[in-house]
C-alpha cells in the first residue's frame, strides 16, 4: 500500500478514522495477489536479497556501463531486469536501493499488464528508500521478459528518460546483451547435477569449511553410490546461497525429485522456517543447523560472508552432506562473476 500511496496516508486516518481508501487502490488487486503469491515461491521475501540472471561477466559489464552513463544524467536508479532477476543495477552517488524495494517494484511492474503494452511513467513510493514521498518510474519492456526501470525525483522527466531509454536500447542491441539475456533464460541457472567433482580441499578458496567432529573419508563416501542417480551428489536436491556483503542470493534450478509446484512450495516454506530459526534472537543466532524429517535433510550454514541453505534426500548421510555443501560454496566462488552483480557499493541498511 505504501508503494502505491506513500505512508502519508496515515494522516488521512488520523484526521478521519472512517476514511475509505478503497477508491485509491482501484485496479491494484492483481498487484496484491501477485505479491501474496510470491511469498510461496520467491525466497527474496525472507532472505531480503535479490537474485541476478546468470550472464557472462563481459555481458553484464556492457549493460552496467550504459546504465552508469544514464545515472550521471539525473537518474536516481537505473535497473535492467528480466522477470524478477536483475541484469544490472546502478544508483546515483550516495543512493542505494534496498532489496525489499526491488521486490516490490518488480512485482508491481510484472503484475500490471499496462506496463507491457506501452512505455509508462508512474509515481511510485519505495518504502525502504523514503516512505513519505513519491519517486517517478519510467518503465519500458525491451522484449517479452526484459524491462528497463529508470527512477527519478522529477515529475517532468518523461521525455528525458525516453531519450535515455532509446540510447540504452540501442547500445544493448549492438552489444548483443538482449540476445544473451534470452539465451540465459533458456539455459537456466545452476543445477545440482552439474556440481563439479571434489578435487581436494587444497583447491578451495572458501575461507571457512563446514565440518563435524570425528568424520572419516569412509563415512563420507559410504552412501555416495546410493544417491548418485537422484538429484545431485550425496542426494543433494536443491540449495540457496546468500552473499551477505552483496545482498544477493543464488539458488539452484529445481530438478527431480522436487519437480512440481506443491513440492517446491513446501521446500521454500521449510527454508523460511529454517531461516527464522537461524536468526531467532532469543535462542540464536546459530551458525549451523542440521534437520532430518520424512521429507528431506535440511542443512544451514551461516558465516560472516554468506548463508547456505541446502536440501538433501531424507536418507542422506550427514558427513557426506557437509562435504557436499563445501563443494557447493567452492563452485559458487568459482563462478561468482557470472551469477552475481559485482562492483556495486555495499548497502548499509
C-alpha positions in Angstrom: 0.0 0.0 0.0 2.9 2.4 0.8 4.3 1.6 -2.6 1.1 2.9 -4.2 0.0 5.6 -1.8 3.0 6.5 0.4 2.9 6.5 4.2 1.4 10.0 4.3 -1.9 8.0 4.1 -1.6 7.7 7.8 -2.5 11.4 8.1 -5.9 10.8 6.4 -6.7 8.2 9.1 -5.6 10.4 11.9 -8.0 13.1 10.7 -10.8 10.7 9.9 -10.7 7.1 11.2 -13.5 6.2 8.9 -11.6 7.3 5.8 -12.2 4.8 2.9 -9.1 4.2 0.9 -10.7 1.7 -1.4 -11.1 4.2 -4.3 -7.4 5.0 -4.1 -6.5 1.3 -4.6 -8.8 0.7 -7.5 -7.4 -1.9 -10.0 -4.5 -2.9 -7.8 -6.0 -6.2 -6.6 -3.8 -8.1 -9.1 -0.7 -6.4 -7.6 -1.6 -7.6 -4.1 -2.5 -11.1 -5.3 0.8 -11.4 -7.1 2.7 -10.3 -4.1 0.9 -12.7 -1.8 1.6 -15.5 -4.3 5.3 -14.6 -4.3 5.5 -15.4 -0.6 5.2 -19.1 -1.6 7.8 -19.2 -4.3 10.2 -16.2 -4.1 12.9 -16.5 -1.3 13.7 -12.8 -1.8 10.8 -12.2 0.6 12.6 -13.7 3.6 16.2 -13.5 2.6 16.0 -9.7 2.0 18.2 -10.1 -1.0 17.9 -10.1 -4.8 19.0 -12.6 -7.4 20.7 -12.0 -10.7 20.3 -13.5 -14.1 23.3 -15.7 -14.9 25.4 -13.9 -17.6 29.0 -13.8 -18.8 30.9 -11.1 -16.9 31.6 -9.1 -20.1 27.9 -9.1 -21.0 26.9 -7.8 -17.6 29.6 -5.2 -17.7 28.4 -3.9 -21.0 24.9 -3.5 -19.5 26.2 -1.8 -16.4 28.4 0.7 -18.4 25.4 2.1 -20.3 23.3 2.4 -17.1 26.2 4.3 -15.5 26.0 6.9 -18.3 22.3 7.4 -17.6 22.8 7.6 -13.8 25.1 10.5 -14.4 22.4 12.4 -16.2 19.9 12.9 -13.4 18.6 9.4 -13.0 18.4 8.2 -9.3 18.3 4.5 -10.1 18.6 2.5 -13.3 17.6 -1.1 -13.3 17.7 -3.7 -16.1 15.7 -6.7 -15.1 14.5 -10.0 -16.7 11.3 -11.1 -14.8 12.3 -10.9 -11.1 16.0 -11.3 -11.8 18.5 -8.4 -12.0 20.7 -8.0 -15.1 22.2 -4.7 -13.9 21.6 -2.1 -11.2 23.1 1.3 -11.0 22.4 4.0 -8.4 23.4 7.7 -8.4 26.1 8.7 -6.0 25.2 8.1 -2.3 21.8 6.5 -3.3 21.2 2.8 -2.6 18.2 0.6 -3.3 17.0 -1.9 -0.7 16.3 -5.5 -2.0 12.8 -5.3 -0.4 12.1 -2.2 -2.6 13.3 -4.1 -5.6 11.0 -7.0 -4.9 8.0 -4.6 -4.5 9.0 -2.7 -7.7 9.4 -5.8 -9.9 6.2 -7.3 -8.5 4.3 -4.1 -9.3 5.6 -4.0 -12.9 5.3 -7.7 -13.7 1.7 -7.9 -12.4 0.5 -4.8 -14.2 -0.4 -5.5 -17.8 -0.3 -1.8 -18.7 3.4 -1.7 -18.4 3.8 -4.4 -21.1 1.7 -2.6 -23.7 3.3 0.8 -23.7 6.1 2.9 -22.1 4.9 4.2 -18.8 5.8 7.0 -16.4 4.2 6.3 -13.0 4.5 7.8 -9.5 5.8 5.1 -7.1 6.9 5.1 -3.5 9.8 2.9 -2.3 9.1 2.3 1.4 12.7 1.5 2.4 14.1 4.5 0.5 11.6 7.1 1.6 8.1 6.0 2.7 6.8 9.6 2.7 7.5 10.6 -0.9 6.9 9.5 -4.5 9.6 8.9 -7.0 8.7 8.6 -10.7 9.4 5.5 -12.6 9.9 5.2 -16.3 9.2 1.6 -17.4 9.6 0.1 -20.8 9.7 -3.6 -21.9 12.6 -4.2 -24.3 11.3 -7.7 -25.1 8.7 -10.1 -23.6 10.7 -10.7 -20.3 13.2 -7.9 -20.1 12.4 -4.4 -18.9 14.1 -1.2 -18.0 13.3 0.9 -15.0 14.5 4.5 -14.6 13.7 6.2 -11.3 13.9 9.9 -10.8 12.7 12.5 -8.3 11.4 14.8 -11.2 7.8 14.6 -12.3 8.5 16.2 -15.6 11.4 14.0 -16.8 9.5 11.7 -19.1 11.0 12.9 -22.4 14.5 12.9 -21.0 14.1 9.4 -19.7 12.5 8.3 -23.0 15.7 9.6 -24.8 17.8 7.7 -22.3 15.9 4.5 -22.9 16.3 4.8 -26.7 20.1 5.2 -26.2 20.3 2.4 -23.7 18.3 0.1 -26.0 20.5 0.9 -29.0 23.6 0.0 -27.0 22.2 -3.2 -25.6 21.2 -4.4 -29.1 24.6 -3.5 -30.5 26.4 -5.3 -27.6 24.2 -8.4 -28.1 23.1 -8.1 -24.4 19.4 -8.8 -25.1 20.2 -12.0 -27.1 22.5 -13.2 -24.3 19.7 -12.5 -21.8 17.3 -14.6 -23.8 19.8 -17.4 -24.1 20.4 -17.4 -20.3 16.6 -17.7 -19.8 16.6 -20.8 -22.0 19.7 -22.3 -20.4 18.6 -21.7 -16.8 20.8 -21.4 -13.8 22.9 -23.7 -11.6 21.8 -27.3 -11.4 22.7 -29.7 -8.6 23.5 -32.4 -11.2 26.3 -30.2 -12.5 28.2 -29.8 -9.2 31.9 -30.2 -10.0 33.8 -33.1 -8.7 35.7 -32.7 -5.5 39.4 -32.3 -6.2 40.5 -31.9 -2.6 40.3 -29.0 -0.1 43.6 -27.6 -1.3 41.9 -26.2 -4.4 39.3 -24.3 -2.4 39.3 -20.5 -1.9 36.5 -20.6 0.7 37.8 -19.3 4.0 35.6 -21.3 6.3 35.0 -25.0 6.0 31.9 -26.8 7.4 32.9 -29.9 9.3 31.8 -32.2 12.1 34.0 -33.9 14.7 35.1 -37.5 14.0 34.1 -37.6 10.4 36.1 -40.0 8.2 36.6 -40.5 4.5 34.8 -43.9 4.8 31.7 -42.4 6.4 31.7 -39.6 3.9 31.7 -41.9 0.9 29.6 -44.8 2.0 26.3 -43.6 0.6 27.7 -41.9 -2.5 26.6 -44.7 -4.8 23.1 -44.9 -3.4 22.4 -41.2 -4.2 24.3 -40.7 -7.4 21.2 -41.1 -9.6 18.9 -38.9 -7.5 19.3 -35.1 -7.8 22.9 -34.2 -7.3 25.9 -35.7 -5.4 25.1 -37.2 -1.9 21.4 -36.8 -2.6 21.5 -33.0 -3.0 18.2 -31.8 -4.2 18.4 -28.0 -4.0 20.4 -25.2 -2.5 20.2 -21.4 -1.9 23.3 -19.2 -1.2 23.1 -15.7 0.1 26.0 -13.3 -0.1 25.8 -11.1 2.9 28.1 -8.5 1.6 26.3 -8.2 -1.8 22.7 -8.6 -0.5 22.3 -11.1 -3.4 21.4 -14.7 -3.5 21.6 -17.6 -6.0 19.5 -20.8 -5.9 19.7 -23.9 -8.0 17.2 -24.9 -10.5 14.5 -27.3 -9.3 15.0 -30.8 -10.6 13.9 -34.3 -9.7 12.5 -35.2 -7.2 11.4 -31.6 -6.3 9.7 -31.2 -9.7 6.2 -30.0 -9.1 4.8 -26.7 -7.7 3.5 -28.3 -4.5 6.8 -29.8 -3.6 8.7 -26.6 -4.4 6.3 -24.5 -2.3 6.8 -27.0 0.6 10.6 -26.7 0.3 10.5 -22.9 0.2 8.4 -22.9 3.4 10.8 -25.3 5.1 13.6 -22.9 4.1 11.7 -20.0 5.5 11.2 -21.7 8.9 14.9 -22.7 8.9 15.9 -19.1 8.2 13.6 -17.8 11.0 15.1 -20.3 13.5 18.6 -19.5 12.5 18.0 -15.8 13.1 15.9 -16.1 16.2 17.4 -13.5 18.6 16.1 -15.2 21.7 17.7 -18.6 21.1 20.3 -17.7 18.5 21.6 -16.6 16.1 23.1 -20.0 15.2 26.0 -20.8 12.9 24.9 -24.3 11.7 21.7 -26.4 11.8 21.0 -29.9 10.6 17.5 -31.2 10.4 16.1 -34.5 9.2 12.5 -35.4 8.7 10.4 -37.5 6.4 10.6 -35.0 3.5 14.3 -34.1 3.4 17.5 -33.4 5.3 18.0 -29.6 5.6 21.4 -28.1 6.3 22.0 -24.5 7.0 25.4 -22.8 7.4 25.8 -19.1 8.4 29.2 -17.3 8.3 30.1 -13.6 8.3 30.3 -13.8 4.5 27.4 -16.0 3.4 24.4 -18.1 4.3 23.9 -21.5 2.7 20.6 -23.5 2.8 20.6 -27.0 1.3 18.1 -29.8 0.9 19.1 -33.4 0.6 17.4 -36.8 0.3 15.9 -37.7 3.8 18.3 -40.6 4.0 21.4 -38.6 3.1 24.5 -39.2 5.2 25.3 -36.2 7.4 29.1 -36.3 6.8 28.7 -36.6 3.0 26.1 -33.8 3.0 28.5 -31.5 4.9 31.2 -32.3 2.4 28.9 -31.6 -0.5 28.0 -28.2 1.0 31.6 -27.2 1.0 31.8 -28.2 -2.7 28.7 -26.0 -3.4 30.4 -23.0 -1.8 33.6 -23.5 -3.8 31.5 -23.9 -7.0 29.8 -20.6 -6.3 33.1 -18.9 -5.6 34.5 -20.1 -8.9 31.7 -18.6 -11.0 30.7 -15.6 -8.9 31.4 -13.3 -11.8 28.6 -14.9 -13.8 25.9 -15.2 -11.1 26.4 -12.1 -9.0 26.4 -8.4 -9.8 29.9 -7.4 -8.6 31.3 -4.0 -8.1 28.2 -2.4 -6.7 28.7 -0.5 -3.5 27.8 -2.5 -0.4 24.5 -1.4 1.1 24.1 -0.3 4.7 20.5 -0.7 5.7 
